């Protein structure tokens, strides 16, 4: 896949109407509807401010939640328009529909330097179906399309891919950074290139491991998925997470790594517990895990070995926690990994989702080169898949 795409800096937007796809899918308080975390809105500001400074008229759009094509008051983007207005220090005009009379009238009247926000795209079921007629109507309001919602580029929806058939399409600063940093890490990494993979399931990471075996110098496996690999090595894993149908795959991957000269590191000791609970008493097990225990985190010897492997790295990509980091007694492995990345001096890229949450929660976010804004999208990026919302952008 070509990651070298045009950004807003490569085109002239002065005096033009720009359809800007943002990711305003923000968490809200269920009772009051108040936005509980505005990080995604804040992340969109640099692109919005640049477009407004360049004298473009900005028609922003986004989805929120999963309304499945139905109009739901609780999922209206009105609170987002209000918060965006506060952050920009200027009025954000809000359309009561998406491609209806209100949106079209407001878009037609929109002047350079002004911004409006359309209602939740997913209130129309044609958005997720990438319906060409809906995409055409959406794009008819603008002259240029700017994509800046990295969290949605792995989906071929009308607003993420469809509109590019009707408008010149470029990326905003958020997607530009993702492509620049993650694209380079996969295509031309500073070596040694170390991939740290965690999370619960092997099945979620099959394609990632396959792809990274072609590119990485070292692959580190932690989290729940490690126990399937341990079992494949012949160890007992007690009550730990096991995907029995993935044992052959695990053996194949380890054999492939050996044949390619890729270091494949698995836990040598684990913190275990008799039950899956925050109050469970941690028990250290080396090698085999007793029948009545389940693995909950990596142990001290593993932490030392994994941290060592990261120390000398040139590039580190991390996706997925090392243990049940939500429980303080079993957060040490994930915390140690975050610390090792922060102190490594390497180019450090943290995939979205749980690993991003862990790094933020543990206070290491500002020490990372890049934290991806898209969970599913960054995973498919690491799998080497073509992302529809990136493929549709103009090449440089």
C-alpha positions in Angstrom: 0.0 0.0 0.0 1.2 3.5 -0.8 1.4 5.7 2.3 2.8 8.7 0.4 -0.5 10.7 0.2 -1.2 14.4 -0.4 -2.2 16.4 2.7 -4.0 19.7 3.1 -0.6 21.4 2.7 -0.4 20.1 -0.9 -3.5 21.8 -2.2 -5.0 25.3 -2.4 -8.1 25.5 -0.3 -8.5 29.4 -0.2 -12.1 30.4 -0.8 -13.2 26.7 -1.2 -15.7 24.7 0.6 -14.1 21.7 2.3 -15.8 18.6 3.5 -13.8 17.5 6.5 -14.3 14.0 7.9 -13.4 14.1 11.6 -13.5 11.5 14.4 -15.9 13.1 17.0 -17.0 9.7 18.3 -16.5 10.9 21.9 -17.6 9.2 25.2 -20.6 10.8 26.9 -22.2 10.6 30.3 -25.2 8.3 29.8 -27.5 10.3 32.2 -26.7 13.9 31.1 -25.2 13.4 27.6 -22.2 15.6 28.7 -18.9 14.8 26.9 -16.7 13.1 29.4 -13.5 13.2 27.3 -12.9 15.7 24.5 -9.5 14.3 23.3 -10.8 13.5 19.8 -12.2 16.9 19.3 -9.0 18.5 20.5 -7.0 16.3 18.1 -8.9 17.6 15.2 -8.2 21.3 16.0 -4.8 21.7 14.1 -6.4 20.7 10.8 -9.6 22.8 11.4 -7.6 25.8 12.4 -5.3 25.5 9.4 -8.2 25.3 7.0 -9.9 28.3 8.6 -6.6 30.3 8.5 -6.3 29.4 4.8 -9.8 31.0 4.3 -11.6 27.8 3.5 -15.3 27.2 4.5 -15.3 24.0 6.5 -18.1 21.5 6.5 -17.2 19.1 9.2 -18.8 15.7 9.6 -18.5 12.6 11.9 -20.3 9.6 13.3 -21.1 9.2 17.0 -21.9 5.8 18.4 -24.0 3.1 16.6 -27.4 4.5 15.8 -27.7 2.0 12.9 -29.5 4.4 10.6 -32.0 5.6 13.1 -32.3 9.2 14.5 -31.5 9.1 18.2 -31.5 12.3 20.3 -28.9 10.8 22.6 -26.4 10.4 19.7 -26.9 13.8 18.2 -23.7 15.8 17.5 -25.1 19.0 18.9 -23.0 18.7 22.1 -19.9 18.2 20.0 -20.7 21.4 18.0 -21.0 23.3 21.3 -17.7 21.9 22.6 -15.9 22.5 19.3 -17.3 26.1 19.3 -15.8 26.6 22.8 -12.4 25.2 21.8 -12.2 27.2 18.6 -13.5 30.4 20.2 -15.8 30.9 17.3 -19.4 29.9 16.3 -19.8 26.4 14.9 -23.0 26.4 12.8 -24.9 23.1 13.4 -27.0 21.4 10.7 -30.1 19.5 12.0 -29.7 16.9 9.2 -26.9 15.4 7.0 -27.8 16.0 3.4 -31.3 17.5 3.9 -32.6 21.0 3.4 -31.1 22.4 6.6 -27.6 21.1 5.8 -27.7 22.2 2.2 -29.0 25.7 2.9 -26.4 26.2 5.6 -23.6 24.8 3.4 -24.6 27.1 0.5 -24.6 30.1 2.8 -21.2 29.2 4.5 -18.5 31.8 4.0 -14.7 31.4 3.9 -13.4 31.3 7.5 -16.6 29.8 8.8 -17.3 26.3 10.0 -20.4 24.1 10.3 -21.0 20.6 11.5 -23.4 18.1 10.0 -25.6 15.9 12.1 -24.4 12.3 12.9 -23.6 10.6 9.6 -24.8 7.2 10.9 -28.4 8.5 11.3 -28.6 7.6 7.6 -28.1 3.9 7.0 -26.6 4.6 3.6 -23.4 6.0 5.3 -22.2 2.6 6.5 -23.3 0.9 3.2 -21.1 3.3 1.2 -24.1 4.1 -0.9 -22.9 6.1 -4.0 -26.0 8.3 -4.1 -25.5 9.3 -0.5 -21.8 9.9 -1.1 -22.6 12.0 -4.1 -25.1 14.2 -2.2 -22.6 14.6 0.7 -19.9 15.7 -1.7 -22.2 18.0 -3.6 -21.9 20.6 -0.8 -18.1 21.0 -1.2 -15.2 21.3 -3.6 -12.5 19.4 -1.7 -12.5 16.4 0.7 -10.1 16.2 3.6 -10.0 13.0 5.6 -8.8 13.3 9.2 -10.6 10.4 11.0 -7.9 7.7 11.2 -10.1 5.6 13.5 -12.4 5.0 10.6 -10.1 4.6 7.6 -10.3 0.8 7.7 -14.0 1.1 6.9 -15.3 1.8 3.4 -18.1 4.1 4.3 -19.6 6.9 2.2 -17.9 9.6 4.2 -14.5 7.8 4.5 -14.1 6.5 1.0 -17.2 7.0 -1.2 -16.9 10.8 -1.4 -13.4 10.5 -2.9 -15.1 9.4 -6.2 -16.6 12.9 -6.5 -14.0 15.3 -4.9 -10.2 15.7 -4.9 -9.3 13.9 -1.6 -6.3 14.6 0.7 -5.5 13.9 4.3 -5.5 16.2 7.3 -2.7 16.5 9.8 -3.8 13.6 12.0 -3.9 11.0 9.2 -0.8 12.6 7.6 1.1 11.9 10.9 -0.2 8.3 11.1 0.9 7.5 7.5 4.2 9.2 8.0 5.2 7.5 11.2 3.5 4.1 11.0 4.1 3.8 7.2 7.8 4.5 7.6 8.1 2.1 10.6 6.7 -0.7 8.4 8.4 0.2 5.1 11.8 1.4 6.2 12.2 1.0 10.0 15.2 2.2 12.0 16.7 -1.1 13.1 16.6 -3.2 15.2 12.8 -3.3 14.7 11.0 -4.8 17.8 7.3 -5.6 17.8 5.6 -6.0 21.2 2.2 -7.8 20.9 -0.2 -8.4 23.7 -3.9 -8.6 24.3 -6.2 -11.5 24.9 -6.4 -13.4 21.7 -4.0 -14.9 19.2 -6.9 -14.8 16.6 -7.0 -11.0 16.8 -3.3 -10.8 16.0 -2.8 -13.6 13.4 -2.3 -11.3 10.4 -0.2 -8.9 12.4 2.2 -11.6 13.4 2.3 -12.9 9.8 3.1 -9.5 8.5 5.6 -8.5 11.1 7.6 -11.8 10.8 8.6 -10.4 7.3 9.7 -7.1 8.8 10.7 -7.3 12.5 14.0 -8.4 14.0 12.4 -9.3 17.3 8.8 -10.2 18.2 7.7 -10.2 21.8 4.5 -11.9 22.8 2.7 -11.1 26.1 -0.9 -10.9 27.4 -3.5 -13.6 27.2 -2.4 -14.7 23.7 1.0 -15.8 25.1 -0.5 -18.9 26.8 -1.5 -20.5 23.5 2.1 -20.2 22.4 3.3 -21.6 25.8 1.0 -24.6 25.4 2.3 -25.1 21.9 5.9 -25.2 23.4 4.8 -28.0 25.6 4.2 -26.2 28.9 1.2 -26.6 31.1 -0.9 -23.4 31.4 -3.5 -24.3 34.1 -6.7 -22.3 33.7 -5.1 -19.6 31.5 -6.6 -18.3 28.3 -6.2 -20.9 25.5 -7.3 -21.0 21.9 -6.9 -24.7 21.2 -7.7 -24.3 17.5 -4.6 -21.9 17.2 -2.0 -24.3 18.6 -0.8 -25.4 15.2 -0.7 -21.8 14.0 1.4 -20.9 17.1 3.9 -23.8 16.3 4.1 -22.6 12.7 4.8 -19.0 13.7 7.6 -20.1 16.0 9.1 -22.3 13.4 8.9 -19.5 10.8 10.6 -17.1 13.1 13.4 -19.5 13.7 13.8 -20.1 10.0 13.9 -16.4 9.3 16.3 -15.6 12.2 13.6 -13.4 13.9 13.9 -13.5 17.8 10.6 -14.7 19.2 10.3 -14.0 22.9 7.7 -15.5 25.2 7.2 -15.2 28.9 9.4 -17.4 31.1 7.5 -16.7 34.3 4.0 -15.4 35.0 2.0 -13.8 37.8 -1.0 -16.1 38.3 -4.2 -16.2 40.3 -6.8 -18.7 41.4 -9.6 -16.5 40.1 -10.1 -13.7 37.6 -10.6 -10.9 40.2 -8.9 -7.6 41.2 -8.6 -9.0 44.7 -7.0 -12.2 43.7 -3.6 -12.9 45.4 -0.8 -13.0 42.8 1.2 -16.3 42.7 4.5 -16.4 40.8 4.9 -19.5 38.5 8.0 -20.2 36.4 7.7 -22.4 33.4 4.7 -24.6 34.0 1.5 -23.0 35.4 -0.2 -25.2 38.1 -3.6 -26.7 37.1 -5.6 -24.5 39.5 -4.1 -21.2 38.5 -4.5 -18.8 35.5 -1.8 -16.5 34.1 -2.7 -12.8 34.7 0.6 -11.0 33.9 4.2 -11.5 33.0 6.6 -12.2 35.8 9.8 -10.3 36.9 12.3 -12.5 34.8 10.1 -11.9 31.7 9.9 -8.2 32.5 13.7 -8.1 32.6 14.1 -10.0 29.3 11.4 -8.0 27.4 12.8 -4.7 28.7 16.3 -5.7 27.6 15.1 -6.5 24.1 13.5 -3.0 23.8 16.5 -1.2 25.2 18.7 -1.5 22.1 15.9 -1.0 19.6 15.7 1.5 16.8 12.0 1.2 16.3 9.4 -0.3 18.6 5.7 -1.0 17.7 3.5 -1.9 20.6 0.0 -3.3 20.4 -1.8 -4.9 23.3 -1.2 -5.0 27.1 1.0 -7.6 28.8 -1.5 -8.6 31.4 -4.8 -7.7 33.1 -3.6 -4.1 33.6 -7.0 -3.0 34.8 -6.3 -4.9 38.1 -3.5 -3.0 39.9 -2.0 -6.3 41.2 -1.5 -7.4 37.6 -0.5 -4.2 35.9 3.2 -4.4 36.5 4.1 -6.1 33.2 2.3 -3.5 31.1 3.7 -0.6 33.3 7.3 -2.0 32.9 6.8 -2.3 29.1 5.6 1.3 28.9 8.6 2.4 31.0 11.0 0.4 28.8 9.6 2.1 25.7 9.8 5.5 27.3 13.4 5.0 28.2 14.6 3.2 25.0 15.5 6.2 22.8 13.9 4.3 20.0 11.1 5.5 17.7 8.1 4.3 19.7 4.7 3.7 18.2 1.8 2.6 20.4 -1.2 1.1 18.6 -4.6 2.4 19.6 -7.1 0.7 22.0 -5.9 -0.9 25.3 -2.2 -0.2 24.8 -2.9 3.5 24.2 -5.2 3.6 27.2 -2.5 1.9 29.3 0.2 4.3 28.3 -2.0 7.3 29.0 -3.2 5.9 32.3 0.4 5.2 33.5 1.6 8.6 32.6 4.0 7.7 29.7 2.1 9.2 26.8 4.3 12.2 26.4 7.4 10.0 26.2 6.2 8.1 23.1 7.0 9.2 19.5 3.4 8.4 18.4 0.2 7.1 19.9 -2.2 6.0 17.2 -5.7 7.5 17.3 -7.3 4.4 15.8 -7.5 0.9 17.4 -9.0 -1.2 14.6 -7.3 1.0 11.9 -3.8 0.7 13.5 -4.2 -3.1 13.8 -5.1 -3.4 10.1 -2.2 -1.1 9.3 0.1 -3.5 11.1 -1.5 -6.4 9.2 -0.4 -4.7 6.0 -4.0 -4.5 4.8 -5.1 -1.8 2.3 -7.1 0.8 4.2 -10.0 2.0 2.0 -10.0 5.5 3.6 -6.3 5.9 2.8 -6.3 4.2 -0.6 -8.8 6.7 -1.9 -6.6 9.7 -1.2 -4.5 11.4 -3.9 -0.9 10.2 -4.2 1.9 12.7 -3.8 
